[in-house]
Amino acid sequence: MSTVLASVFNDSIGNHDNNLYDGNYYYAELSGRLGNLPNGHPLRITYNGRTVTAYKGDVGRGGPRNPSIDLHINLAKALGFPSNGLDYVTIE
């Protein structure tokens, strides 16, 4: 379990070739030390008592060295995460 900084992205930003949201599953982009997880790896993401299962949706090679996560806008909504802010989430 890790607590990491999270931000939100939508379909107009991010890697479109990774099907970041297909209508059925939530996806998240990981960077830093979390980037070594395989694509499609399931993640339990918790924010303010809400937990959602998401799947790693990119290769995670870029971004900051510190662990961080980008939440697709639909995932952020499901968690009650502020769509225009930064905050910390817990991932497993």
N, C-alpha and C positions, 0 to 999 in steps of 0.2 A: 504494500500500500504506500502511495506517495501523495503528498500535497503539492500541487503544481499551479503555476499561474495560467489562467485560461483567458482566451479572447474569442471573438465570434467572427465567422466569415460567412458569406452567402454565395450563391451560384455565379455571381459576377466576378468573384475573386477566388483564388485557389487554383488547384490543378484540375481542370475540367476533364481530362482524360482518365481520371480515377473514379468516375461515377460517385461523387461525394455524397449524393443523396439520391436514392432510386425510388423513393416513395414508400419503401418498406423498411429500410434499415437506416440507422443513424451512423454517420461517419465522423471521425475526428482525425486531425493531422497532428502528428507528434514531432517534437524536435529535441535536440540535446541528447542526453543519455537515454531517453525513451525511444529515440529513432531506430534503435537496433531491433525492435520488435518486428516480426514479419507482417507484411501487408495482410489485412483481413483479421488480425489478431483481435479477439474480443476483449473489451474493456468495460469494467463497471465504473461509471462516473457518478459521483455523488456531490450534490450542491444543496445546501440548506435543507437537509433531510430527505431530498428526492434522489432516487437512484435510477439510472437508465443504463441499459447495455448498449454499447456502441462498438464499432469495428474500426480498426486502424485503416485509414483511407488513403495514405500516401506512403512514399518510401522514407520520409523523414530525414533526408540527408542535409537539408538546409536549416536555417533558423539559429537561434541562440544556443550557446553551450549548456545553459541551465535547462533543466526539464521544464517544458511548457507544452500547452496543448491548445489547438485551435478547434473550436466547436462549430459545427455546421449550424446555421441559424435555426433549423428545425429541432436539432438536439438542444440548443440553448433554450428554446421555448418549452420543450418537454421538461427541462430541469428548473424552469423559472429563473434562468440566468439572465442578467441584463443584456439586451441585444446590442447595446452600444458601449459596454464597459469592460473593464478588466476585473477579475476577482480570482480567488483560489478555489479549486475543486480538489476532491480526493479521487484518485484512480486506483483500481486494483486490476 
